[in-house]
Amino acid sequence: MLKANNKKICIVVSSLGKGGAERSSGLLSQMLFDVGYDVHIVSVLNDIEFPYKGKLLNLGELKENNDTRLGRLQRLKVLKAYLKVNDFDFIIDNRTRIGSIKEYIISQFIYNPKNTIYCIRSYNIDLYINPNRVLARLTYGNAFKIVGVSKAIANSVAERYNFDNVTSIYNAVSVDNTTVMTEKKENYILFFGRLDDDVKNISLLLDAYAKSKLPAYNVKLKILGEGKDLEKLKLKSKDLNLSSTVEFLPYIINPSELVKHALFTLLTSRYEGFPRSILESLSLGTPVISVDCKSGPNEIIQHRQNGLLIENYKPVALASAMNLLYEDKDLYLHIKERAKPSVAHFSEAYIVKQWQKLLN
């Protein structure tokens, strides 16, 4: 494995709580720390939930004390002083971006562009880069690198903005397998993630499940997570007469036990980045049915090998896939047997080598 040469790395995050992008940022800090980098993390919000390694500067605590315009200016001064004192070799910015002027100031006057790496963790690139090509090039054109977490993201950014500093590095997968769970007496399929229907399109999942044979087989659909559309989805479930077979579960930090014992997990998003739910499911030996959204699923799933990849926005096709994976036992066992080996190349050891090549 490549040596880190004691380089100092600052990872900037919106937070270390709730989302897949945040979990991936925490895991990145652990991977870099474990191979010898001097890792620091700057969190914009006071939401520190996922594991991380390194020294933490929690700007969120300052934000909670004073979120006035003067307070925001003070936090920028604290960040600039912190970066100057520590003289980092690289800054890895994982945040979704804010206003154009603010981001220009941060990119050119708070950071040093020559050692700044911007991560893009969603195919909705507008969350990260201004859609105006001129402003985007002024802000990010002189950055050291722009890293997309999927090839589709990296290709889209390069083509859209004509950047020549774009590359891709996948999210790594790390699952805690130390927990033990008693054998489940019920069969269930599982969705886990943020309950934001505009992104995750859980309504499609409910429509497909209602059209499938699974409720008749008494195979429950468990929906694990929290978000703005929880009540909306509960109401939709009731309207589809699914109240007895759909179960909504509260968010938990580590859902590995539920994932491991699910028959299969599902992803029905309108767009993604590089979805952790697919990686974590397969790493636990749990098959996945996913829509072929941009981006990520078709870079992880090999159809009928480690899961099923279905055309998006087609509830009948999704229902048929559910029926197939439940009823065709030979296909199910074939897919389940190949689940874990199929994500070996997304392991921490493999992905951190790509980061080391970039940073060295």
HUBELNOR-V919182 format. One record per residue. N is the residue number from 0. RES is the residue in one small letter. PHI is phi in whole degrees, -180 to 180 (* if undefined). NEAR is the number of other ideal C-beta (glycine too) atoms within 8 Angstrom. Layout:
N | RES | PHI | NEAR
N | RES | PHI | NEAR
This chain:
0 | m | * | 7
1 | l | -65 | 8
2 | k | -87 | 6
3 | a | -84 | 12
4 | n | 59 | 6
5 | n | 58 | 7
6 | k | -67 | 11
7 | k | -98 | 12
8 | i | -122 | 15
9 | c | -113 | 13
10 | i | -101 | 15
11 | v | -101 | 11
12 | v | -131 | 14
13 | s | -67 | 9
14 | s | -166 | 14
15 | l | -122 | 13
16 | g | -141 | 10
17 | k | 79 | 8
18 | g | -94 | 7
19 | g | -65 | 12
20 | a | -64 | 10
21 | e | -70 | 16
22 | r | -64 | 10
23 | s | -64 | 14
24 | s | -66 | 14
25 | g | -63 | 13
26 | l | -66 | 14
27 | l | -61 | 13
28 | s | -63 | 14
29 | q | -66 | 13
30 | m | -63 | 13
31 | l | -68 | 16
32 | f | -61 | 11
33 | d | -69 | 8
34 | v | -102 | 12
35 | g | 109 | 8
36 | y | -75 | 12
37 | d | -87 | 8
38 | v | -101 | 12
39 | h | -124 | 14
40 | i | -125 | 16
41 | v | -114 | 13
42 | s | -108 | 16
43 | v | -73 | 11
44 | l | -111 | 10
45 | n | -87 | 10
46 | d | -135 | 11
47 | i | -112 | 12
48 | e | -124 | 9
49 | f | -82 | 11
50 | p | -61 | 6
51 | y | -152 | 12
52 | k | -134 | 8
53 | g | 119 | 12
54 | k | -92 | 6
55 | l | -110 | 10
56 | l | -108 | 11
57 | n | -97 | 9
58 | l | -67 | 13
59 | g | -62 | 13
60 | e | -65 | 8
61 | l | -67 | 12
62 | k | -62 | 14
63 | e | -68 | 7
64 | n | -78 | 6
65 | n | -157 | 8
66 | d | -109 | 6
67 | t | -78 | 6
68 | r | -60 | 5
69 | l | -65 | 7
70 | g | -64 | 12
71 | r | -64 | 10
72 | l | -64 | 8
73 | q | -64 | 10
74 | r | -66 | 11
75 | l | -63 | 11
76 | k | -66 | 8
77 | v | -62 | 11
78 | l | -63 | 12
79 | k | -62 | 10
80 | a | -65 | 8
81 | y | -64 | 10
82 | l | -66 | 14
83 | k | -69 | 7
84 | v | -63 | 6
85 | n | -85 | 9
86 | d | 49 | 6
87 | f | -67 | 11
88 | d | -73 | 7
89 | f | -145 | 13
90 | i | -113 | 13
91 | i | -113 | 11
92 | d | -97 | 10
93 | n | -102 | 13
94 | r | -71 | 8
95 | t | -72 | 7
96 | r | -88 | 8
97 | i | -108 | 5
98 | g | -58 | 5
99 | s | -58 | 9
100 | i | -66 | 6
101 | k | -62 | 8
102 | e | -69 | 12
103 | y | -63 | 11
104 | i | -62 | 10
105 | i | -63 | 10
106 | s | -69 | 13
107 | q | -104 | 8
108 | f | -122 | 7
109 | i | -94 | 9
110 | y | -87 | 12
111 | n | -100 | 7
112 | p | -54 | 10
113 | k | -67 | 6
114 | n | -125 | 10
115 | t | -107 | 13
116 | i | -117 | 13
117 | y | -104 | 11
118 | c | -95 | 10
119 | i | -116 | 15
120 | r | -112 | 11
121 | s | -150 | 13
122 | y | -72 | 14
123 | n | -78 | 6
124 | i | -64 | 12
125 | d | -60 | 7
126 | l | -69 | 7
127 | y | -119 | 10
128 | i | -132 | 12
129 | n | -57 | 10
130 | p | -64 | 6
131 | n | -74 | 7
132 | r | -63 | 9
133 | v | -66 | 6
134 | l | -64 | 10
135 | a | -63 | 13
136 | r | -69 | 11
137 | l | -63 | 7
138 | t | -83 | 13
139 | y | -120 | 12
140 | g | -64 | 10
141 | n | -102 | 5
142 | a | -69 | 12
143 | f | -62 | 9
144 | k | -152 | 10
145 | i | -117 | 14
146 | v | -112 | 14
147 | g | -90 | 16
148 | v | -84 | 15
149 | s | -142 | 14
150 | k | -65 | 9
151 | a | -62 | 12
152 | i | -64 | 17
153 | a | -60 | 15
154 | n | -65 | 9
155 | s | -65 | 12
156 | v | -64 | 15
157 | a | -61 | 11
158 | e | -74 | 7
159 | r | -69 | 8
160 | y | -113 | 12
161 | n | 59 | 8
162 | f | -77 | 11
163 | d | -113 | 5
164 | n | -116 | 9
165 | v | -107 | 12
166 | t | -144 | 10
167 | s | -131 | 11
168 | i | -138 | 9
169 | y | -70 | 11
170 | n | -65 | 13
171 | a | -88 | 14
172 | v | -118 | 13
173 | s | -144 | 7
174 | v | -125 | 8
175 | d | -80 | 7
176 | n | -101 | 6
177 | t | -83 | 4
178 | t | -76 | 8
179 | v | -122 | 4
180 | m | -133 | 8
181 | t | -68 | 4
182 | e | -63 | 5
183 | k | -76 | 8
184 | k | -94 | 3
185 | e | -121 | 6
186 | n | -91 | 8
187 | y | -151 | 12
188 | i | -111 | 15
189 | l | -140 | 14
190 | f | -112 | 16
191 | f | -137 | 11
192 | g | 160 | 10
193 | r | -73 | 10
194 | l | -88 | 14
195 | d | -121 | 9
196 | d | -68 | 11
197 | d | -66 | 5
198 | v | -107 | 9
199 | k | -83 | 12
200 | n | 51 | 13
201 | i | -70 | 13
202 | s | -59 | 9
203 | l | -61 | 12
204 | l | -61 | 14
205 | l | -64 | 15
206 | d | -61 | 10
207 | a | -68 | 14
208 | y | -61 | 15
209 | a | -64 | 10
210 | k | -83 | 8
211 | s | -82 | 11
212 | k | -87 | 9
213 | l | -63 | 13
214 | p | -60 | 11
215 | a | -68 | 5
216 | y | -81 | 8
217 | n | 62 | 8
218 | v | -94 | 12
219 | k | -76 | 11
220 | l | -107 | 16
221 | k | -99 | 13
222 | i | -117 | 15
223 | l | -111 | 13
224 | g | 152 | 11
225 | e | -139 | 7
226 | g | 161 | 8
227 | k | -67 | 5
228 | d | -106 | 10
229 | l | -58 | 10
230 | e | -67 | 6
231 | k | -59 | 8
232 | l | -72 | 15
233 | k | -62 | 9
234 | l | -66 | 8
235 | k | -63 | 10
236 | s | -60 | 12
237 | k | -65 | 9
238 | d | -63 | 6
239 | l | -88 | 9
240 | n | 60 | 6
241 | l | -111 | 13
242 | s | -58 | 7
243 | s | -84 | 3
244 | t | -120 | 11
245 | v | -107 | 12
246 | e | -123 | 9
247 | f | -97 | 8
248 | l | -114 | 9
249 | p | -69 | 5
250 | y | -58 | 7
251 | i | -132 | 7
252 | i | -64 | 5
253 | n | -121 | 7
254 | p | -91 | 8
255 | s | -55 | 12
256 | e | -63 | 9
257 | l | -66 | 12
258 | v | -65 | 14
259 | k | -62 | 10
260 | h | -97 | 8
261 | a | -74 | 13
262 | l | -62 | 10
263 | f | -163 | 13
264 | t | -109 | 16
265 | l | -135 | 12
266 | l | -136 | 16
267 | t | -129 | 14
268 | s | -66 | 11
269 | r | -74 | 8
270 | y | -155 | 10
271 | e | -141 | 13
272 | g | -118 | 15
273 | f | -145 | 15
274 | p | -63 | 14
275 | r | -67 | 11
276 | s | -61 | 12
277 | i | -70 | 16
278 | l | -60 | 14
279 | e | -68 | 12
280 | s | -63 | 15
281 | l | -64 | 18
282 | s | -67 | 12
283 | l | -97 | 13
284 | g | 81 | 8
285 | t | -103 | 13
286 | p | -61 | 16
287 | v | -132 | 17
288 | i | -110 | 14
289 | s | -135 | 16
290 | v | -74 | 15
291 | d | -89 | 9
292 | c | -88 | 14
293 | k | -87 | 7
294 | s | -131 | 15
295 | g | 117 | 16
296 | p | -55 | 15
297 | n | -78 | 7
298 | e | -97 | 10
299 | i | -117 | 14
300 | i | -91 | 13
301 | q | -102 | 7
302 | h | -57 | 7
303 | r | 68 | 7
304 | q | -112 | 10
305 | n | -122 | 13
306 | g | 174 | 16
307 | l | -121 | 14
308 | l | -113 | 10
309 | i | -118 | 12
310 | e | -57 | 7
311 | n | -74 | 9
312 | y | 64 | 7
313 | k | -123 | 8
314 | p | -62 | 10
315 | v | -67 | 8
316 | a | -64 | 9
317 | l | -68 | 15
318 | a | -62 | 12
319 | s | -63 | 9
320 | a | -65 | 11
321 | m | -60 | 16
322 | n | -60 | 11
323 | l | -61 | 10
324 | l | -70 | 15
325 | y | -81 | 12
326 | e | -86 | 7
327 | d | -89 | 8
328 | k | -65 | 6
329 | d | -64 | 6
330 | l | -63 | 10
331 | y | -59 | 12
332 | l | -66 | 8
333 | h | -61 | 10
334 | i | -69 | 15
335 | k | -63 | 10
336 | e | -64 | 6
337 | r | -96 | 10
338 | a | -61 | 18
339 | k | -61 | 10
340 | p | -60 | 6
341 | s | -70 | 11
342 | v | -114 | 14
343 | a | -60 | 8
344 | h | -79 | 5
345 | f | -107 | 13
346 | s | -67 | 10
347 | e | -57 | 11
348 | a | -61 | 7
349 | y | -76 | 11
350 | i | -71 | 14
351 | v | -66 | 14
352 | k | -63 | 10
353 | q | -68 | 10
354 | w | -65 | 12
355 | q | -63 | 12
356 | k | -62 | 8
357 | l | -68 | 11
358 | l | -78 | 12
359 | n | -98 | 8
